[in-house]
């Protein structure tokens, strides 16, 4: 069983909220196997959960989205202003998880097929890791709306040789959305790695595509990159930027985990350093671990401009912290200043 260190002296108190008694009990048994976690209670719905939050003061809550009386998303919206507890959503495959993240959840995980032992064991291990990461997340100021300065517009006549590369993990879905929401059709082509399972990367790309001005899609092998287009690495595939003549395109391939992840930010950033060099802007956002730091350093060494999200605005200040400490970050700024910083760089 995973025993990732939490950095805390006491156990992480967890409240499990799910309408299925069988699932609650299985979850409680699985989490109890980790010495760093204590399941302080379970609840079948939002109303029982509210009472147990007051009674036990959990550090982290796991939450089902589909529940009777009040669904998980509505519960999150009502809960957060009074009790800003880090929440990991445990759900079936559904776009609802993005509504939950938008409502303040820190992360999500899909429900397993408990008939398969391997699936069950993998799920519990992954959930333990996500709970421990969530326990370090900053959620007290989740409600603060980020006011972006303005919609970005490039003043460059020729930006076809420019590339923006973004990498993120925990908390990244909302951070990326806030940046992409400022992009217009004339923005440089953008490639993104967000740590996320397969299937969900397409849901996420479609969600962004339907919400903002740029064209966003889950990348497929050979997809070309051009101004106004955003390509998101597909789950369980590595993605590299390539160039043929004056045209950028992406290569998506099955590969081993790099820096602990597939897709890996390091793989993407390293390829951007090699192919785009000084014509690239690299941005590393909120997330646990160090994925992306080495690749961002390669980008900076090749002449690319690099931006790191600052500690205060990160849900988890891990990836940007490591990148900053090794000298990969040229400018470290709050999330709400990243669009403006991109604009300044493009106008230089």
N, C-alpha and C positions, 0 to 999 in steps of 0.2 A: 504494500500500500504506500502511496506517495507520502513522504515525510518532509516536504519542502519546509524550510525554516520560515517562521513567521516574523521573527524579530521581536516577538512579544514574550513576556515572561509568563503570562497567564494564557489559558486556553481561549480560543475564539468562541464566543457564545453564538450559537446559530438557532434561528427559529425557522421551521419548515412549514410552508403554507401550500396546501394542495387539497383538492376536494376528494381525492382517492385515498381511503384508509390504507389500502395495500401499498400504494406508492409511498405514502408518508412513512410507513413502518420500514420499508426497504431502504429508503433514503436515510432514515435515522440509524439503522443498523450499519449501513455502509460508511457513513460519516463518523460514527463512533469508533471505527477501527483506527482512525488517525489520532495520535496522542495529542495533537495540537488543537483539536476541535471538541467542543462540548455542545451537544444538541440539548438546548434548554427547554424546548417545547415544540409542539406541532399544532397546526390549526387547519380545519377543513374549509374555512371561508374568511373573508376580510374582517367580519365582525368579531369572531373569536380571536383572530390574529391581532386586532387592535388591543384587546384586553391583555393578551399575553405579551405584547410589546411593552405595555405599561408595567406589567408585573415583573418581567424578566430582563428588560433592557438589553436585548440581543445586540451583538456587534455586527452581525450580518443576517439577512433574511433571504431564504430561497422562496420564490414566488411563482405559482402557476398563473398563466394568463387567463385560461378559460375556467371560470369558477361560477357557481350559482350565487344569486343575490347581488353580488357586485364583482365584476371582472377585475383581473389583476391590474389593468391599465388605469381604470378609474380609482382603484385603491391606491395606486402609486401617487396619482395626482392629489388625492386627499391627504395621504400620509406624509408626504415629504415636507410640507411647510411646518408641520408640528414635530415630526420625528424623522430627521434626515439620516436614515439608516441605509448603509450600502445594501443594494438588492441585486441578487443574481436571479434572473428569470429562467425557470425550467419549463420548457414548452415543447409542444409538437412543432413540426416544420410549418411555419406560418410567417407571413409578413407582419403579424402582430408584434413580433419581437422588436421591430424597429419603432413601433408606437410606444412600446414599453421603455426602450432606451431613450426616446424623446421625452418621455414622462419622468425620467430620472434614474432608471435602472443603470447599474454599472456595467453589467455584462449579461450574457445569456448562454444557455446550453440546451441542446435538444434532448428530449426524452429518449431513452434507449429501448431496445427490445429485450426485456428481462428474461425472455425464453432462451436467449443466447448468452452464455456465461461471459464470453470475451467482450461482448458489447456492454454488459453490465459492469464488468470490472473497469473497462476503459472509461465509461461514463463516471463512475465514482471517483476514479483518479483525477479526471479532468475537472470535476466539480470541486474536489478538495483544493486543487490549485486555484481555481477561480474564486473560491471563498476566501482563500488566504490573500490573494491579490486584492479582492474587494475590501477586506478588512483594513487595508492601508489607503484606500481611496478617499479623496476629499469630496464630500457631498454636501457640506454645509451651505455652500453658496450656489447650489445647483439651479435655483430659481432665477438667478440674475440673468436677464436677457442680454446677450452681447449685441451691442449696437455697432454695426460695421460702418466704417466711415462713408463709403460710397461704393457704387457698383464699379468694378474695375474695367477700365478701357485702356487698351494699349495704344500709345501714340506712335508706335513704330509702323511704318508702312510694310516692312518685311519682317514677319515673325515666324516664318515657316522653319527657320533653323533653330528656333528656341524651343526648349522643352522644360516643363515643370514636372518634378518627381516628388511624390508625397508618400511617406510611410507612417503607419500608426498601428496601435494595438488597443488595449483597454481604454475605453472612452473616445476612441477615434472616430466612430461612426458619426457622432454629432459634431465633432471638431472638423472633420472633413466636409460635412454638409454646410457648416457655417462659412467655410472658405469657398467652396464651389458655388454657394448661393450668390457670391459677388462677381462671378465670372460672366463675361459676355462672349458672344460668338467669335470675337476676334482675339481671344486669349490664346496663348501658345498651347499646343497639344500637351495634355497632362496624363501621366501614368501614375497609378496608385497601387500600393499594397496595403491592405487592411487585413490584419489577422482575423480570419472568419472561415467557418466551415463551407464546404461545397454546398451548392444550392442557394445558400444565403447570399453569396456574393452577387448572383444574378438578381435576386430580389432587391438587394441594396442598390445595385446599379440602375435597375428599372425605376426604383423609387426616386432616386436623384434625377434621372432623366425626365421623369414626369413632373418634377418640381421646379427645375431651374432652366436657364436659357441655353446652356451648353448641351451637347449630345453626349450622354453618358451610357456606356455599355460594359457588360462583362467581357473582358478581352477573349478573343479566340486567336489561335495561332495564325499569324500572317496579317492580322488587322493592321491597317495603316494608321498613322498618327498625324493629325493635322490641326491647324488652329480651330478652336471651338469644339474639339473632341476630347473626351476623358475616357481612358481605358482602365478598368479595375481588374487586377489579377484574379483569375478564377481560383476558388478554394481547391486545395490539394494539388495545385500546379505552380511551378516556378515560372516567373515571367522576366524576360530580358528585353531591353530595347536594342533594336538592330537598325542598320541604315543601308539602303541600296540607292546609290547615286545621291540625289538630294532628298530622298524620301525616307522618313522614319517609319518603322513598323515594329510589331512585337512578336517575340517567339515565346509560346507557352508550351511547357513540356512537363511530363511527369519526372520528378526527381526526388532525391533524398532531402530531408530537412536540412536547412542551413541556418545556423544560429538558433536552432531549435524550432524552426518554422518552415512551412510550405503552404502558401508562398512566403518567401523571405524578403524583407526590405533590403538586406545586404545584397542579395542577388540582383535585384532591380537597380539599386544605386550604383553598384560596381559596373553594370553594363552601361548605365547613363554616363558614368565617368569616362568610360572608354569610347563611347560613340559620340556623345554630345559635348563633353569637356566644358569649355568656357561658355558654351551656349546654353548651359543648363542652370536651373535653380532647384536646389534640393531642400526639402522641408521635412523635418522629423517632429512628429507629434506625440501626444500622450501615449503611454504604454509601459508595461512591465518588461524588464530585461534589458538587453543590449542590442537587439536586432536593429540594423540600420546604421549603427555608429561607425562601424568600419567602412561600410560603403559610402557614407557621407564624407568621411575623411578622404577617401579616394577621390570623390567628386571635388572637394575643396582643393586638393593637391593638384588636380588637373585644371584648375581655374574656374570651376563652377562657383556660383554664389550659394551660400547655405544659411538656412534659417532653422532655429530650434525654438519650440514652444517653451515658455518659461514655467518655473515651478508652480507659481501661484495659480495659473490658469489650467494646469494639467489635472486630470482626474488621478493619474498615476505618473509621478515624475521619475521615470526609470530610463526609457530609451533616450529622451532628450538630455537627461543628466549625464549619462555615459558619453554621449556624443559631444557634449559641451566640455566634459573633463578631459577628453583626449584631443581637443582642439579642432574637432570637425565642424563646429558651429561658428559661423562668422557673426551672425546677429541673433541674439536670444531675446524674444519679444513675447508679450501676451498674445493669446489666440486672436483677440479682437484687433490686434495691430498687424497680424500677418498679411492680410490682403493689401493693406497700405504699403507694407514693406516690399511685397512683390511688385507693386506698381512703381515704387521708387527705383527698384532695380531695373525694371523694363525701360524706364525713362532715362536712365543714365547713358 
